[in-house]
Amino acid sequence: MRADEKATVDARDPGSRRRLSSSRRSLLLQGSDAAAHTTAIPVLDQQLATRVIELAVRTGETMLVAGAPASEVTRTIVRIAAAYGLHPLHVDVTYNSITAAGRAADGAPVTTLRVVRGAAPDHAKLQRLQALQAEISAGLPLVEAEERCRTIRRTPFRYRPVVVIAAQALLAVGVAVMFGVNPLNMALAFVAAALAALTQYLLARASVPFFFSQIAGGFVLTLVAALTPLLARAGWDQAASIRPSVIVASGIVLMLAGLTVVGAAQDAIDGFALTALGRLLELVTQTVGVVLGILLGLELARLLGFAMAPPSQALPLGPLGLQFLGAAIIAVAVAVYNGAGLRIVVISAALSFVAWAGFVAASALGFDTAAASGAGAFLGSVLGIVIAFRLHVPSVAITIAAILPMVPGAAVFRGLLTIVESGDDPTLLLAGAVTLAAAATVGVSLAVGASLGIYLGQPLTATLRGVTRSRARLRR
């Protein structure tokens, strides 16, 4: 076709020019008609919608208090509301409040706000709430779900205070076992940790803020450790080989056991900035409380004439078998301390072997302590989230118990002791600051490794969930 003939055709058919121009624009621009129309048609009246939102938010609030990350709380609230026909639902989770907003069938907005009073880890309650959410998705009637939720929320903590205090003291024994100390040193670690835990319990009963409880706990631990040389003066043979640093290091791991470093990192990665910031601030504040307590104890011990000399090098770990045994004891103690049932306790103990094996293997390959800790946390968390899906237990419960043996309690105490005893020596002061910085690096590495394992484990659980559903369909 000649140019003049083509121009004549285009003049006669202006629609072809518009279609050609539209085709060219579609290669570069995305039109408004490309967006899918997703307007939902709610089927619930206002009263029923209010009940659904109340159930969903109360469940989420209890999960957040029990230790679940903000992303999991959000998903649970949305799934419960959707199971009863309330969709879409806007959910906003912060460190101390949960807000949910939706619309009833007549278009009236329905909004609920719940204030989160404070964290109190209870992994048994968290497991029951996850089971409730699964039953709701499977078709549990609303009335029964409301009653089940009320029952779970009112359920007291699984263990009595004496059991919790004993578990906290057992955690310190696990740390002492990992360092391969003698039985007397283990017994002293148990006594010191039990006294510190009892002090914190009594202060909690008196409604004293937890920051001051951390100070008191660190003070008691350090004072007991500083007075252990008195046993050697009494002529006790085993007392000559007591390592007071192990006693304080065990207590540091104990008082950092309930902190939410992994939860803070996971919330920050998920985009829940306010929740992550709140948990991180709580972590820093309570860690500072431990530090202040230890510093007060060291200063009082120095005034009493029982000053501890700063160690020149890191505390050596014991034989490999004792390391794994100590890690398992720590995991069991943490699980009991957080109110877990028998299933979570057993899984936590098994997973601690896996995480510590990853740490040992990475160290043998030449990784430094921080990188090896991150590798162990990653291995424990990625396997833990798969096990949690298969056995229907909270992933956060077994992940925390698995990585806690790698918390650098000994490094924190060594750095603090070096700074306190440095005096006017800038070399010792710098060495203590470097040791504390290295301990902080290990803590960050643990959080990142655990969070990365959780995220990489989620596609595996999604795959397993799809396989499970396919098998169920085939059986039908």
Stockholm file with secondary structure:
# STOCKHOLM 1.0

chainA/1-476         MRADEKATVDARDPGSRRRLSSSRRSLLLQGSDAAAHTTAIPVLDQQLATRVIELAVRTGETMLVAGAPASEVTRTIVRIAAAYGLHPLHVDVTYNSITAAGRAADGAPVTTLRVVRGAAPDHAKLQRLQALQAEISAGLPLVEAEERCRTIRRTPFRYRPVVVIAAQALLAVGVAVMFGVNPLNMALAFVAAALAALTQYLLARASVPFFFSQIAGGFVLTLVAALTPLLARAGWDQAASIRPSVIVASGIVLMLAGLTVVGAAQDAIDGFALTALGRLLELVTQTVGVVLGILLGLELARLLGFAMAPPSQALPLGPLGLQFLGAAIIAVAVAVYNGAGLRIVVISAALSFVAWAGFVAASALGFDTAAASGAGAFLGSVLGIVIAFRLHVPSVAITIAAILPMVPGAAVFRGLLTIVESGDDPTLLLAGAVTLAAAATVGVSLAVGASLGIYLGQPLTATLRGVTRSRARLRR
#=GR chainA/1-476 SS CCHHHHHHHHHHCHHHHHHHHHHHHHHHCCCGGGSCCCCCCCCCCHHHHHHHHHHHHHHHHHHHHHTCCHHHHHHHHHHHHHHTTCCSCEEEECSSEEEEEEECTTSCEEEEEEECCCCCCCHHHHHHHHHHHHHHHTTCCHHHHHHHHHHHHHCCCSSCHHHHHHHHHHHHHHHHHHTTCCHHHHHHHHHHHHHHHHHHHHHHHTTCCHHHHHHHHHHHHHHHHHTTHHHHHTTCTGGGGCCHHHHHHHHHHHHTTTCCHHHHHHHHHHTCHHHHHHHHHHHHHHHHHHHHHHHHHHHHHHHTTCCCCCCSSCCCCCCHHHHHHHHHHHHHHHHHHTTCCHHHHHHHHHHHHHHHHHHHHHHHTTCCHHHHHHHHHHHHHHHHHHHHHHHTCCHHHHHHHHHGGGSCHHHHHHHHHHHHTTTTCHHHHHHHHHHHHHHHHHHHHHHHHHHHHHHHHHHHHHHHHHHHHHHHHHHC
#=GC SS_cons         CCHHHHHHHHHHCHHHHHHHHHHHHHHHCCCGGGSCCCCCCCCCCHHHHHHHHHHHHHHHHHHHHHTCCHHHHHHHHHHHHHHTTCCSCEEEECSSEEEEEEECTTSCEEEEEEECCCCCCCHHHHHHHHHHHHHHHTTCCHHHHHHHHHHHHHCCCSSCHHHHHHHHHHHHHHHHHHTTCCHHHHHHHHHHHHHHHHHHHHHHHTTCCHHHHHHHHHHHHHHHHHTTHHHHHTTCTGGGGCCHHHHHHHHHHHHTTTCCHHHHHHHHHHTCHHHHHHHHHHHHHHHHHHHHHHHHHHHHHHHTTCCCCCCSSCCCCCCHHHHHHHHHHHHHHHHHHTTCCHHHHHHHHHHHHHHHHHHHHHHHTTCCHHHHHHHHHHHHHHHHHHHHHHHTCCHHHHHHHHHGGGSCHHHHHHHHHHHHTTTTCHHHHHHHHHHHHHHHHHHHHHHHHHHHHHHHHHHHHHHHHHHHHHHHHHHC
//
